[in-house]
Amino acid sequence: MKRDRPDPLFRKVNTKARGVHHRFGGHYRHLRNSKGAGSTKMAKDVERGLDYTPLFRFLLAKVGQLWDPVFAEAVARLDKKEPIFWLVASDLAHGEPYVRIGENSYFSGLYVDDNGILQRVAPELDETSLAPSCHCCTHTFNGKTFTQEYPF
């Protein structure tokens, strides 16, 4: 059975699993018998549970292509445009060599050149170029594990 729409460039993450902690807000159980219990509010516009790794891989695969069709396809497959600009800068002067997404995931920074072509800011960077910031976590660059050891 074929779908009419292509797959979305984001996925939902299970936020009810054990070990998933949200940085904002506390639990009601800690406040229910205190005087401040009535003053708690629901946080508005807090979106949890979306992973944009498929978008970042899509953009990396489109390096060297015209930006306008790539942007149009990405927007059509997303819920909002903002995550595109986490990686893609409007020009080289505003681009970053790499972008940290989450705690241990890094992706190549991208920009749109004067000819409207999607390019990497620092094409020489790869998983061998960066060192991890701690010894306990797995750090990745464009989905590949860092090869350097943590400098003790």
C-alpha contacts under 8 A as a table, 3 or more apart, distances in Angstrom:
res1	aa1	res2	aa2	distance
3	R	6	P	6.94
6	P	77	R	7.04
7	D	77	R	6.92
8	P	11	R	7.40
8	P	77	R	4.70
8	P	78	L	5.99
9	L	52	Y	6.54
9	L	53	T	7.74
9	L	54	P	5.03
9	L	55	L	4.68
9	L	58	F	7.72
9	L	74	A	7.27
9	L	77	R	5.71
9	L	78	L	5.81
10	F	50	L	6.55
10	F	51	D	5.50
10	F	52	Y	4.55
10	F	53	T	6.77
10	F	54	P	5.76
10	F	55	L	6.31
10	F	78	L	6.83
11	R	50	L	5.66
11	R	51	D	5.20
11	R	52	Y	6.68
11	R	54	P	7.74
12	K	49	G	5.34
12	K	50	L	4.66
12	K	51	D	6.14
13	V	49	G	4.56
13	V	50	L	5.73
13	V	51	D	6.48
14	N	17	A	5.97
14	N	49	G	6.41
15	T	20	V	5.89
15	T	48	R	7.45
15	T	49	G	5.77
16	K	20	V	6.82
17	A	20	V	5.99
22	H	25	G	7.63
25	G	43	A	7.94
26	G	30	H	7.49
27	H	30	H	5.78
27	H	31	L	7.33
28	Y	31	L	5.23
28	Y	32	R	5.92
28	Y	37	A	7.63
29	R	32	R	5.46
30	H	33	N	7.72
31	L	34	S	5.31
31	L	35	K	7.88
31	L	36	G	6.66
31	L	37	A	5.04
32	R	37	A	5.15
33	N	37	A	6.88
34	S	37	A	5.68
35	K	38	G	7.26
36	G	39	S	5.46
36	G	40	T	7.22
37	A	40	T	5.97
43	A	46	V	6.24
47	E	50	L	7.61
51	D	54	P	7.78
52	Y	55	L	5.27
52	Y	56	F	6.56
52	Y	83	P	7.31
53	T	56	F	5.10
53	T	57	R	6.26
54	P	57	R	5.20
54	P	58	F	6.06
55	L	58	F	4.98
55	L	59	L	6.20
55	L	74	A	7.43
55	L	84	I	7.53
56	F	59	L	5.16
56	F	60	L	6.23
56	F	84	I	7.85
56	F	87	L	7.47
56	F	107	F	7.53
57	R	60	L	5.08
57	R	61	A	6.14
57	R	142	N	7.43
58	F	61	A	5.16
58	F	62	K	6.44
59	L	62	K	5.11
59	L	63	V	6.72
59	L	70	V	7.79
60	L	63	V	5.52
60	L	108	S	7.79
62	K	65	Q	5.68
62	K	70	V	7.05
62	K	118	L	7.21
63	V	117	I	7.65
63	V	118	L	5.07
63	V	119	Q	5.36
63	V	120	R	7.02
64	G	117	I	5.81
64	G	118	L	5.37
64	G	119	Q	5.89
65	Q	70	V	7.50
65	Q	117	I	5.45
65	Q	118	L	5.83
66	L	69	P	6.35
66	L	70	V	6.68
66	L	116	G	5.73
66	L	117	I	4.54
66	L	118	L	6.28
67	W	70	V	5.13
67	W	71	F	5.88
67	W	112	V	6.79
67	W	116	G	5.57
67	W	117	I	5.37
67	W	118	L	5.48
68	D	71	F	5.15
68	D	72	A	6.12
68	D	116	G	7.46
69	P	72	A	5.04
69	P	73	E	6.18
70	V	73	E	5.29
70	V	74	A	6.16
71	F	74	A	5.09
71	F	75	V	6.09
72	A	75	V	5.31
72	A	76	A	6.23
73	E	76	A	5.17
73	E	77	R	6.44
74	A	77	R	5.24
74	A	78	L	6.29
74	A	84	I	7.92
75	V	78	L	5.21
75	V	79	D	7.70
75	V	80	K	7.06
75	V	81	K	5.98
78	L	81	K	6.90
80	K	83	P	7.32
81	K	84	I	5.83
81	K	85	F	7.50
82	E	85	F	5.56
82	E	86	W	6.96
83	P	86	W	5.16
83	P	87	L	7.49
84	I	87	L	6.01
84	I	88	V	6.18
85	F	88	V	4.71
85	F	89	A	6.31
86	W	89	A	7.92
86	W	99	V	7.64
87	L	99	V	6.58
87	L	107	F	7.62
87	L	108	S	7.38
87	L	109	G	5.29
87	L	110	L	5.73
87	L	111	Y	7.99
88	V	95	G	7.27
88	V	109	G	6.45
88	V	110	L	4.59
88	V	111	Y	5.04
88	V	112	V	7.37
89	A	92	L	7.09
89	A	94	H	5.84
89	A	95	G	5.07
89	A	96	E	7.99
89	A	109	G	7.81
89	A	110	L	6.16
89	A	111	Y	4.52
89	A	112	V	6.69
90	S	94	H	6.84
90	S	95	G	7.58
90	S	111	Y	5.73
90	S	112	V	5.58
90	S	113	D	7.96
91	D	94	H	5.72
91	D	95	G	6.43
91	D	111	Y	5.32
91	D	112	V	5.45
91	D	113	D	6.03
91	D	114	D	7.79
92	L	95	G	4.99
92	L	111	Y	5.79
92	L	112	V	7.33
92	L	113	D	7.01
92	L	121	V	6.54
95	G	109	G	6.31
95	G	110	L	6.50
95	G	111	Y	5.96
95	G	121	V	6.16
96	E	99	V	6.65
96	E	109	G	5.17
96	E	110	L	7.48
96	E	121	V	6.44
97	P	108	S	6.22
97	P	109	G	5.00
97	P	110	L	7.83
97	P	120	R	7.81
97	P	121	V	5.24
97	P	122	A	5.05
97	P	125	L	7.79
98	Y	106	Y	6.49
98	Y	107	F	5.54
98	Y	108	S	4.42
98	Y	109	G	4.53
98	Y	121	V	7.93
98	Y	122	A	7.74
99	V	106	Y	5.50
99	V	107	F	5.27
99	V	108	S	6.21
99	V	109	G	5.75
100	R	103	E	7.34
100	R	104	N	7.30
100	R	105	S	5.87
100	R	106	Y	4.42
100	R	107	F	6.50
101	I	104	N	7.25
101	I	105	S	5.30
101	I	106	Y	5.79
101	I	107	F	7.33
102	G	105	S	5.89
104	N	137	C	7.31
104	N	138	T	6.79
104	N	139	H	4.73
104	N	140	T	6.43
105	S	139	H	5.94
105	S	140	T	5.03
105	S	141	F	6.18
105	S	142	N	7.64
105	S	143	G	7.60
106	Y	139	H	7.72
106	Y	140	T	5.98
106	Y	141	F	4.64
106	Y	142	N	6.26
107	F	141	F	5.44
107	F	142	N	4.78
107	F	143	G	7.91
108	S	120	R	6.62
108	S	121	V	7.38
108	S	122	A	7.40
108	S	125	L	7.68
108	S	141	F	7.57
108	S	142	N	6.73
109	G	120	R	5.95
109	G	121	V	5.53
109	G	122	A	7.29
110	L	118	L	6.85
110	L	119	Q	5.58
110	L	120	R	4.43
110	L	121	V	5.33
111	Y	118	L	5.86
111	Y	119	Q	5.43
111	Y	120	R	6.26
111	Y	121	V	6.30
112	V	115	N	7.85
112	V	116	G	5.62
112	V	117	I	5.47
112	V	118	L	4.66
112	V	119	Q	6.06
113	D	116	G	5.37
113	D	117	I	5.45
113	D	118	L	6.52
113	D	119	Q	6.74
114	D	117	I	7.41
120	R	123	P	5.38
122	A	125	L	5.87
123	P	126	D	7.98
125	L	128	T	7.76
125	L	129	S	5.79
125	L	130	L	7.98
126	D	129	S	5.45
126	D	130	L	7.41
126	D	141	F	6.84
127	E	130	L	6.11
127	E	140	T	7.14
127	E	141	F	5.34
127	E	142	N	7.78
127	E	144	K	6.32
127	E	145	T	6.46
127	E	146	F	4.78
127	E	147	T	6.21
128	T	131	A	7.85
128	T	146	F	6.04
128	T	147	T	5.23
128	T	148	Q	6.19
129	S	148	Q	7.78
130	L	146	F	6.71
130	L	148	Q	6.98
131	A	146	F	6.80
131	A	147	T	7.85
131	A	148	Q	5.42
131	A	149	E	6.65
131	A	150	Y	6.31
131	A	151	P	7.85
132	P	135	H	7.12
132	P	138	T	7.97
132	P	139	H	6.03
132	P	146	F	7.04
132	P	148	Q	7.28
132	P	149	E	6.97
132	P	150	Y	5.42
133	S	150	Y	6.77
134	C	137	C	6.36
134	C	150	Y	6.19
135	H	149	E	7.84
135	H	150	Y	5.41
138	T	145	T	6.89
138	T	146	F	7.81
139	H	145	T	5.83
139	H	146	F	5.87
140	T	143	G	5.38
140	T	144	K	5.07
140	T	145	T	4.31
140	T	146	F	5.56
141	F	144	K	5.28
141	F	145	T	6.38
141	F	146	F	6.62
146	F	149	E	7.85
